[in-house]
Structures are given as structure tokens and as C-alpha cells.
Amino acid sequence: MRFLDRSWPFLVLAFFVMWLGGYLYYIKGVKDLPVQAEQKAQAIVVLTGTPARLTRGFDLLKKQHGKRLLISGVNAGVSNTTLRLAIGESDEIMQCCVDIGRKALDTVGNANEVVLWAIENEFDDIYVVTSGYHMPRSLVELRRVMPNTLLRPIAVQEGLVDLENWWKNPKTMYILAAEFNKYLFSLIRARTEAAVMSGDTT
């Protein structure tokens, strides 16, 4: 017991140092995410959250980087017409090329919604559009349910999170730290599930 009493501050410090290292690596990874599409995919998925994500997703669709677009996580109370008017898109493009998912309430729900849509439409090459800081966790959840699908990230860097000067803004630091913790939880769960499915529990 005395050993534990004496060593726990060092254990806490070691845990914090490892967490901080992972946190900094996560921020670097977010900053390095692609923001432009270089090739065509079969489809595009936008995980709702901010208007900038929708704008980027429709930009990809209009430039024919995908033949169909899914907007995942739309509030059930928002009608198709209201959504169309809010994002300023034509009825023609909404009717021909856009699907709206209303069942997802969180990132796990997004993943479940996307995989069903991809299976139904036989898509296995998809652009994923979401905020940069949200992208790592989104990819973990998506790959957990659709490991054989090529997922191409397109990060939307928004004014809400200034990645260049993140250490100067306590609010930005908090947003990034909270999302990093969620990412860690998703990563641990995904790897645990993969180990159980493969029978490797050592």
C-alpha cells in the first residue's frame, strides 16, 4: 500500500504525458487532413452539424466527384423543403441526387445510417465530409461497420475551431480535448470489437 501511495502521482503524471502526446498528434493529424477532392468517388456523405459541411458536400456533388449525396443526421422535424431553402439548393438537384437521413442522433448513428445507404446503393467508394476535428472519430465509426469501403475524408475547417492558433483559445482547446477523448473511446471500442471478432483476446 505504501508503494501505491507513493507511486500514484507518477502514474497520474505518466498518464497525462501520454494523453498530451496523443492530443498533440491528433491535432497535427486533423491539420493534415485533405480539404480538396482529387479523384472521383461513387458517392458523397455529409455528416450534419454546420452549414459549411453542407456547402462543401454540394460543391463536390456539383463538380461530379460523386453521383449521389447523403445528408446524414438531419433533424426529423426539418422538412425537405425547409432544408432545401436553408441551404439554397435547387429542387432539381435535391430530387435527382440527394438522400436525407433522419435517424442518426450521433456519430455512431451516422455510421449506421451510412452503411445501410451504401449497401442499398452498392457504393464502396465514398467521400466523407465533416469538420476536421470530427473526422478522426467519424472514420473510426464508419470503418467499424464498413471495413471494406474506401472512405475518402474531406475536412471542413471552420471558424469555430482555429487549428493554427488553437493553444491561444481556451474554448478551442476544450473543444479539441473533448473530441479527442471521444475519439479515444471510439478507437478503443473498435479495436476491442475487432479483436473479439477475430478471436484474438490475448
NUVOLO-377051 format. One record per residue (C-alpha): residue number from 0; residue in three letters; x, z, y. Coordinates in nm, 2 decimals. Layout:
residues N
+-----+------+--------+--------+--------+
| pos | code |      x |      z |      y |
+-----+------+--------+--------+--------+
| NUM |  ala |      X |      Z |      Y |
...
+-----+------+--------+--------+--------+
This chain:
residues 202
+-----+------+--------+--------+--------+
| pos | code |      x |      z |      y |
+-----+------+--------+--------+--------+
|   0 |  met |   0.00 |   0.00 |   0.00 |
|   1 |  arg |   0.28 |   0.08 |   0.24 |
|   2 |  phe |   0.43 |  -0.27 |   0.18 |
|   3 |  leu |   0.10 |  -0.43 |   0.26 |
|   4 |  asp |   0.06 |  -0.21 |   0.57 |
|   5 |  arg |   0.40 |  -0.33 |   0.69 |
|   6 |  ser |   0.37 |  -0.69 |   0.59 |
|   7 |  trp |   0.02 |  -0.78 |   0.71 |
|   8 |  pro |   0.14 |  -0.85 |   1.08 |
|   9 |  phe |   0.39 |  -1.10 |   0.94 |
|  10 |  leu |   0.13 |  -1.26 |   0.72 |
|  11 |  val |  -0.10 |  -1.30 |   1.01 |
|  12 |  leu |   0.18 |  -1.45 |   1.22 |
|  13 |  ala |   0.27 |  -1.69 |   0.94 |
|  14 |  phe |  -0.09 |  -1.80 |   0.90 |
|  15 |  phe |  -0.12 |  -1.86 |   1.28 |
|  16 |  val |   0.21 |  -2.06 |   1.29 |
|  17 |  met |   0.08 |  -2.28 |   1.00 |
|  18 |  trp |  -0.26 |  -2.32 |   1.17 |
|  19 |  leu |  -0.09 |  -2.41 |   1.50 |
|  20 |  gly |   0.13 |  -2.66 |   1.34 |
|  21 |  gly |  -0.18 |  -2.82 |   1.17 |
|  22 |  tyr |  -0.37 |  -2.81 |   1.50 |
|  23 |  leu |  -0.09 |  -2.99 |   1.69 |
|  24 |  tyr |  -0.06 |  -3.25 |   1.41 |
|  25 |  tyr |  -0.44 |  -3.30 |   1.42 |
|  26 |  ile |  -0.43 |  -3.37 |   1.79 |
|  27 |  lys |  -0.15 |  -3.62 |   1.75 |
|  28 |  gly |  -0.34 |  -3.79 |   1.48 |
|  29 |  val |  -0.65 |  -3.81 |   1.70 |
|  30 |  lys |  -0.45 |  -3.96 |   1.98 |
|  31 |  asp |  -0.31 |  -4.23 |   1.75 |
|  32 |  leu |  -0.65 |  -4.35 |   1.62 |
|  33 |  pro |  -0.73 |  -4.71 |   1.68 |
|  34 |  val |  -0.97 |  -4.78 |   1.96 |
|  35 |  gln |  -1.00 |  -5.16 |   1.92 |
|  36 |  ala |  -1.11 |  -5.37 |   1.62 |
|  37 |  glu |  -0.85 |  -5.62 |   1.50 |
|  38 |  gln |  -1.04 |  -5.77 |   1.20 |
|  39 |  lys |  -1.40 |  -5.83 |   1.09 |
|  40 |  ala |  -1.57 |  -5.59 |   0.86 |
|  41 |  gln |  -1.91 |  -5.63 |   0.69 |
|  42 |  ala |  -2.09 |  -5.37 |   0.89 |
|  43 |  ile |  -2.06 |  -5.10 |   1.17 |
|  44 |  val |  -2.17 |  -4.74 |   1.17 |
|  45 |  val |  -2.22 |  -4.53 |   1.48 |
|  46 |  leu |  -2.24 |  -4.15 |   1.44 |
|  47 |  thr |  -2.46 |  -4.04 |   1.73 |
|  48 |  gly |  -2.35 |  -3.79 |   1.98 |
|  49 |  thr |  -2.27 |  -3.96 |   2.31 |
|  50 |  pro |  -2.38 |  -4.29 |   2.48 |
|  51 |  ala |  -2.02 |  -4.41 |   2.47 |
|  52 |  arg |  -2.03 |  -4.43 |   2.09 |
|  53 |  leu |  -2.34 |  -4.65 |   2.10 |
|  54 |  thr |  -2.19 |  -4.87 |   2.37 |
|  55 |  arg |  -1.87 |  -4.92 |   2.16 |
|  56 |  gly |  -2.08 |  -4.99 |   1.84 |
|  57 |  phe |  -2.29 |  -5.25 |   2.01 |
|  58 |  asp |  -1.98 |  -5.41 |   2.16 |
|  59 |  leu |  -1.84 |  -5.45 |   1.81 |
|  60 |  leu |  -2.17 |  -5.60 |   1.69 |
|  61 |  lys |  -2.19 |  -5.85 |   1.97 |
|  62 |  lys |  -1.83 |  -5.96 |   1.91 |
|  63 |  gln |  -1.93 |  -6.01 |   1.54 |
|  64 |  his |  -1.69 |  -5.75 |   1.40 |
|  65 |  gly |  -1.98 |  -5.66 |   1.16 |
|  66 |  lys |  -2.30 |  -5.83 |   1.08 |
|  67 |  arg |  -2.52 |  -5.52 |   1.08 |
|  68 |  leu |  -2.51 |  -5.18 |   1.27 |
|  69 |  leu |  -2.64 |  -4.84 |   1.15 |
|  70 |  ile |  -2.70 |  -4.57 |   1.41 |
|  71 |  ser |  -2.69 |  -4.25 |   1.21 |
|  72 |  gly |  -2.84 |  -3.92 |   1.32 |
|  73 |  val |  -3.10 |  -4.04 |   1.57 |
|  74 |  asn |  -3.34 |  -3.76 |   1.66 |
|  75 |  ala |  -3.67 |  -3.80 |   1.47 |
|  76 |  gly |  -3.86 |  -3.77 |   1.80 |
|  77 |  val |  -3.69 |  -4.07 |   1.96 |
|  78 |  ser |  -3.89 |  -4.39 |   1.91 |
|  79 |  asn |  -3.71 |  -4.73 |   1.85 |
|  80 |  thr |  -3.84 |  -4.85 |   2.19 |
|  81 |  thr |  -3.71 |  -4.54 |   2.37 |
|  82 |  leu |  -3.37 |  -4.58 |   2.21 |
|  83 |  arg |  -3.36 |  -4.94 |   2.29 |
|  84 |  leu |  -3.44 |  -4.88 |   2.66 |
|  85 |  ala |  -3.20 |  -4.59 |   2.68 |
|  86 |  ile |  -2.90 |  -4.80 |   2.56 |
|  87 |  gly |  -3.01 |  -5.11 |   2.74 |
|  88 |  glu |  -3.01 |  -5.35 |   2.45 |
|  89 |  ser |  -3.24 |  -5.64 |   2.38 |
|  90 |  asp |  -3.53 |  -5.62 |   2.14 |
|  91 |  glu |  -3.39 |  -5.93 |   1.97 |
|  92 |  ile |  -3.06 |  -5.76 |   1.87 |
|  93 |  met |  -3.24 |  -5.44 |   1.77 |
|  94 |  gln |  -3.48 |  -5.64 |   1.54 |
|  95 |  cys |  -3.22 |  -5.86 |   1.38 |
|  96 |  cys |  -2.91 |  -5.65 |   1.33 |
|  97 |  val |  -2.97 |  -5.27 |   1.38 |
|  98 |  asp |  -3.09 |  -5.00 |   1.15 |
|  99 |  ile |  -3.17 |  -4.65 |   1.27 |
| 100 |  gly |  -3.11 |  -4.34 |   1.05 |
| 101 |  arg |  -3.31 |  -4.03 |   1.14 |
| 102 |  lys |  -3.24 |  -3.79 |   0.85 |
| 103 |  ala |  -2.89 |  -3.68 |   0.94 |
| 104 |  leu |  -2.86 |  -3.35 |   1.12 |
| 105 |  asp |  -2.48 |  -3.30 |   1.10 |
| 106 |  thr |  -2.17 |  -3.49 |   0.98 |
| 107 |  val |  -2.25 |  -3.42 |   0.61 |
| 108 |  gly |  -2.59 |  -3.57 |   0.67 |
| 109 |  asn |  -2.43 |  -3.87 |   0.84 |
| 110 |  ala |  -2.22 |  -3.93 |   0.53 |
| 111 |  asn |  -2.52 |  -3.91 |   0.30 |
| 112 |  glu |  -2.72 |  -4.14 |   0.53 |
| 113 |  val |  -2.44 |  -4.39 |   0.55 |
| 114 |  val |  -2.37 |  -4.41 |   0.18 |
| 115 |  leu |  -2.73 |  -4.49 |   0.09 |
| 116 |  trp |  -2.74 |  -4.76 |   0.36 |
| 117 |  ala |  -2.41 |  -4.91 |   0.24 |
| 118 |  ile |  -2.53 |  -4.91 |  -0.12 |
| 119 |  glu |  -2.87 |  -5.07 |  -0.03 |
| 120 |  asn |  -2.69 |  -5.35 |   0.17 |
| 121 |  glu |  -2.39 |  -5.38 |  -0.06 |
| 122 |  phe |  -2.14 |  -5.30 |   0.21 |
| 123 |  asp |  -1.79 |  -5.19 |   0.11 |
| 124 |  asp |  -1.60 |  -5.26 |   0.44 |
| 125 |  ile |  -1.73 |  -5.07 |   0.74 |
| 126 |  tyr |  -1.62 |  -4.98 |   1.09 |
| 127 |  val |  -1.69 |  -4.62 |   1.17 |
| 128 |  val |  -1.75 |  -4.54 |   1.54 |
| 129 |  thr |  -1.74 |  -4.18 |   1.67 |
| 130 |  ser |  -1.55 |  -3.97 |   1.92 |
| 131 |  gly |  -1.18 |  -3.94 |   1.84 |
| 132 |  tyr |  -1.17 |  -3.57 |   1.79 |
| 133 |  his |  -1.47 |  -3.60 |   1.55 |
| 134 |  met |  -1.32 |  -3.89 |   1.35 |
| 135 |  pro |  -1.09 |  -3.70 |   1.10 |
| 136 |  arg |  -1.38 |  -3.48 |   0.97 |
| 137 |  ser |  -1.61 |  -3.78 |   0.97 |
| 138 |  leu |  -1.37 |  -3.98 |   0.75 |
| 139 |  val |  -1.33 |  -3.69 |   0.51 |
| 140 |  glu |  -1.70 |  -3.65 |   0.46 |
| 141 |  leu |  -1.76 |  -4.03 |   0.43 |
| 142 |  arg |  -1.48 |  -4.07 |   0.18 |
| 143 |  arg |  -1.61 |  -3.78 |  -0.02 |
| 144 |  val |  -1.93 |  -3.97 |  -0.10 |
| 145 |  met |  -1.80 |  -4.33 |  -0.08 |
| 146 |  pro |  -1.44 |  -4.33 |  -0.20 |
| 147 |  asn |  -1.43 |  -4.70 |  -0.29 |
| 148 |  thr |  -1.54 |  -4.82 |   0.06 |
| 149 |  leu |  -1.29 |  -4.94 |   0.32 |
| 150 |  leu |  -1.36 |  -4.73 |   0.63 |
| 151 |  arg |  -1.21 |  -4.86 |   0.95 |
| 152 |  pro |  -1.20 |  -4.60 |   1.23 |
| 153 |  ile |  -1.28 |  -4.69 |   1.59 |
| 154 |  ala |  -1.22 |  -4.39 |   1.81 |
| 155 |  val |  -1.42 |  -4.34 |   2.13 |
| 156 |  gln |  -1.20 |  -4.14 |   2.37 |
| 157 |  glu |  -1.44 |  -3.97 |   2.62 |
| 158 |  gly |  -1.40 |  -3.78 |   2.94 |
| 159 |  leu |  -1.54 |  -3.46 |   2.77 |
| 160 |  val |  -1.21 |  -3.43 |   2.58 |
| 161 |  asp |  -0.89 |  -3.52 |   2.77 |
| 162 |  leu |  -0.63 |  -3.57 |   2.49 |
| 163 |  glu |  -0.35 |  -3.64 |   2.73 |
| 164 |  asn |  -0.37 |  -3.31 |   2.91 |
| 165 |  trp |  -0.56 |  -3.10 |   2.65 |
| 166 |  trp |  -0.34 |  -2.80 |   2.69 |
| 167 |  lys |  -0.43 |  -2.77 |   3.06 |
| 168 |  asn |  -0.80 |  -2.73 |   3.00 |
| 169 |  pro |  -0.93 |  -2.42 |   2.81 |
| 170 |  lys |  -1.26 |  -2.59 |   2.73 |
| 171 |  thr |  -1.09 |  -2.89 |   2.58 |
| 172 |  met |  -0.86 |  -2.66 |   2.38 |
| 173 |  tyr |  -1.16 |  -2.48 |   2.24 |
| 174 |  ile |  -1.35 |  -2.80 |   2.15 |
| 175 |  leu |  -1.04 |  -2.93 |   1.97 |
| 176 |  ala |  -0.98 |  -2.60 |   1.79 |
| 177 |  ala |  -1.34 |  -2.57 |   1.68 |
| 178 |  glu |  -1.34 |  -2.92 |   1.54 |
| 179 |  phe |  -1.00 |  -2.87 |   1.37 |
| 180 |  asn |  -1.14 |  -2.57 |   1.19 |
| 181 |  lys |  -1.44 |  -2.77 |   1.08 |
| 182 |  tyr |  -1.21 |  -3.05 |   0.96 |
| 183 |  leu |  -1.00 |  -2.80 |   0.76 |
| 184 |  phe |  -1.32 |  -2.67 |   0.59 |
| 185 |  ser |  -1.43 |  -3.02 |   0.51 |
| 186 |  leu |  -1.09 |  -3.12 |   0.38 |
| 187 |  ile |  -1.06 |  -2.81 |   0.15 |
| 188 |  arg |  -1.41 |  -2.87 |   0.01 |
| 189 |  ala |  -1.35 |  -3.24 |  -0.05 |
| 190 |  arg |  -1.02 |  -3.17 |  -0.23 |
| 191 |  thr |  -1.18 |  -2.89 |  -0.44 |
| 192 |  glu |  -1.46 |  -3.11 |  -0.54 |
| 193 |  ala |  -1.22 |  -3.39 |  -0.63 |
| 194 |  ala |  -1.01 |  -3.15 |  -0.84 |
| 195 |  val |  -1.32 |  -3.02 |  -1.02 |
| 196 |  met |  -1.44 |  -3.38 |  -1.09 |
| 197 |  ser |  -1.11 |  -3.48 |  -1.23 |
| 198 |  gly |  -1.08 |  -3.17 |  -1.44 |
| 199 |  asp |  -0.76 |  -3.06 |  -1.26 |
| 200 |  thr |  -0.83 |  -2.69 |  -1.17 |
| 201 |  thr |  -0.47 |  -2.57 |  -1.21 |
+-----+------+--------+--------+--------+
